[in-house]
Amino acid sequence: MKVLSLLMLRVALISGIAGALFLGGCGGPKLEGKWIASDTARETITFRGNKFTLEGSLPNGITLTIGGTYTYDKDKLTLMSQSVSMKASHPAEQKMIDKNLAANQQRLLSAFDSKNPRQVTWWKNDEVHFKTSDGKDTMYDRVQN
């Protein structure tokens, strides 16, 4: 009888711990935080709440920033862009960039969104691989604070 009581106590304890972990959201790696592209180190993406910010350096020295919201379900990441900005490396070029961006903003946002959904593959808690719908692969490492 004592053995049965101990067994039931263990089952109850294990069930309680498993339930707490489930309710606590310990369901695997989380996107929350800042990530850097490991192949080029010229691109970062930050996830906070349901928002993302992607920042990248283009070869001509222009910094591109795209912001919006995201959903992440199992292995699918969908980024819905809401804003785009560009900053020139030389102040004299900024006026031309602003003019071109104003004329092409919706096209840029649509092109970005057309890459959804992105396939997510976790290598470790701090290393994730995204593959866009058109086949572009990018590996990201979590930035440690």
N, C-alpha and C positions, 0 to 999 in steps of 0.2 A: 504494500500500500504506500509505503514511504517512497519507493522508487517511482511509482506512478505519479505521486505528488511532485516530486522533483522534475520529472519529465514534463509534466503539465506546466510547471513554473518556468522551465526553460523555453518551452514552446510559446508561452505567453510573453516572456521577455524578448525573444527573437522577433515575434510578431509585432510587438510594440516598437522595437528599434526599426524594423523594416517600414512600419507605417510612418514613423517620424521622419525617416529619410525620404520616403515618397512624398509626404506632405510638405517637407522642407525644401523640395525642389532639387534634390541632389541627383538629377537625372542625367548627368553627363556634362561634357564641356559646355561652356557658355561663351557667346560672342562678345559680351560686355567688355569694353576696354579698347585699347589702342593696339593696332596691328601694323606691321611694316612688311612690305613685299620683300621676300628673301632673295629673289633673283636679281632685282635691280636696286633695291633700297631707295627708289625714287618715288614710291607711292605708299601712303599710309591710309588706313581706314579705321575710324573710331565709331564704336557702337555705344550708345547711351540710351537707356530706356528703349523706346521704339524708333529712335532716330539714328542716322548715320551721317558721317562727314568723310568724304574721300578727298584726299589732297595728293596731287601729283606734280612732278616737275617734268615739263616737256623738254625735248632736246634743245629748243631755241631759248631756254631760260625762263619761259613763262610758267607760272604756277597756276594750276587749274584746281578749283575746289567745287565739288558737287555735294549738295546736302539734300536730305529727304528723310523718308521713313522706310522701315523695312519690316518684313515678316520672315520668320525662320520656323519652318515646320519639318521635323525629322531631318532630312538631308537636302532640303530645298531652301534657298535663300532668295527672296525677292526684294530688290532695292527699287523703291519708287522715288525718283528724283523730283525735287521741287525747286531747286535753285542751282545756278551755276555762276561762277565768277572766275575771272582770269586776272592775274597781276603780272605786269611786264617786269623784266629784270632791270630795264632802263626806263625811268620816268617819261622820257620823250616819246616812247612807244605806246604808253598807256591809252592815250586818246584814240589812236587807231584800233587798238584791241577792244576798247569799250564799244566803239562804233560797229565793229565786226561782230562782237558778241551780241549786241542788241538785235542785229539783223538775223542772227543764226541761233539764238538761245533755244527756241522751241525745237528746232531740228536737232541740236546737241542733246537736249534732255530726252527726246524721243529715241535717238540712237542709243543712248545709255540704257534706257528702260527696255529696249528691244533685246537686250542680252539676258533677260530673265526667262525662267528662273535659273539661278546659279546652283550647280551641284556642289554640295559641301562634303568633303571627306576629312575627317579628323585623323591626324597622325599621332598627336599627343594633345594634352590639354592646352599647350601653348604653341601648337603648330597646326595650321589648317590649310586645306587646299580648296580653292574655288575654281570651278570650270563653268564658263559662260555657255549659253545655249549655242553660240557659234564656235565653240571649241577652244577658246583662249583659256589657258591654264595659268593660275597664279598661286604660289605658295606664300603664306603669311606667317610670321612669327609674332607672338604677343610681345608688346613692349613692356618690360618690367619697370615699375616705378621705383 
